[in-house]
Amino acid sequence: MKINFTGLSDPGLIRSSNQDAYYTDPEGRFFIVADGMGGHAGGEEASRIATEEIQKYLLNNWDSPKSGQQILQEACFQANEAILQDQQNHPERADMGTTVVAVMLRPGESPWFAHVGDSRLYRFRDSQLQQITQDHTWVARALKMGDISPEEARVHPFRHVLSRCLGREDLMEIDVQPLDVEKSDRLLLCSDGLTEELIDEKIASCLQEHSLLEKTAMFLVEGAKQEGGHDNITVVIVAFED
């Protein structure tokens, strides 16, 4: 299948800096979105380190006999170690961390995705939007257990409290899973600056209405800004075609 892709990041309307980062491989082999935290300098540095380290590891090991699953998992753990090392070298950034969501399209293998935190991966197929990742947050866990409703989850004061992120010594697990894709599918990787402002129905409507990926990305970002734009907004869209 042929793929097209695009990415766009915006600081939003409230934040003075952009602590998100993203990377789209020019050859369409992998895609990364990271959402940093830990203050202005810390968040920017954490997301930058994560995207650069994952990119570097994937490129250096692309032709390795290891499985794509193993390579992607190791790339994320290497990014975690690099952030921890930077924390040691720069104590003023000791509390920095980042979410990450990444998709890897390796020839001869099933696509894989990796996920840590509350940046998300969606698949848009047959006019239906499906959230592929499950947020690593206190609220997502409470929602899964039935302790709160979806409506309560959207406005819960603890909805930003992460149970897992890069930049932590106790990070023991990276979610790496196979990804089913078909022709005409679209993938959306995004930071929570999008999903905090736009409900899934609005995201699906935008993906449905606009065929040009660059225009779709722009409308998603502008839609989030129109709803408040309280956080940085980053989207990467990957379209699978004949």
C-alpha positions, 0 to 999 in steps of 0.5 A: 500500500502507498502511504501519505502523511503529514504533521503539524504542531501548534503552541495553542492559545495559552502556553508561551512555548511548545513542549510537544515534538513530533517526527515523520520519517521522510520515507514513511517508515515511522512516526512519533509524537511526544508531549513533554512536561516539567516546565518550559525548558524541561518539557521541551527537552524531554520531548525532543530527546524522546523523538530524537532517540527513538528516531536514531535507534530505529534507523540504526537497527532498521535492518536488524534481525530483531523483530519490529516489536523488539526494536520499537520497545528498545527504542523507547527504553533507550529514550527513557535512559537518555532522559534520565541521563539528562536529568542527572546532568541538569538537575534543574530538569530533574522532574521532566518527562514525556509521553510518546506514541509511535508507529513503525511500518517495517516491510514484511512485518505487521505494523507496530505501535508503542505507547507511553502516557496519554498521547493517543493513536486513533484509526479512522476506518469506514467513517468510524474513529477508534481509539487504539491506545489506552491512556496511562492515567489515573482517570483511565484506570478509574474509568476502566474499573467503572468507578467514574463515567466517561462524562466525569472522566473528561472533566475530572481534576486528576485526568492529567495525572499520568501513571506512566511516562518516559523519564522515570527510573521505575518505568518497567513496561512499554506498550508495544502491540501489532496494528491492523491497517487496511487500504483507505485507513487513516491513522492519527497520532496526537497529543492531549492538546487535541483530545482535551478540546475536541470530542471523538465525534468532531475529530471523526467529522474532520477526518471524514470531510477533508481529503487533503492531509495538510488541510485535515491537520490544519482543521484539527489544530484550528478546531482545538484552538477554537475550543480554547487551545489550552495546551500545545496541539500536535497531530500526525496523520498517516493515510493508507492508499492503493 
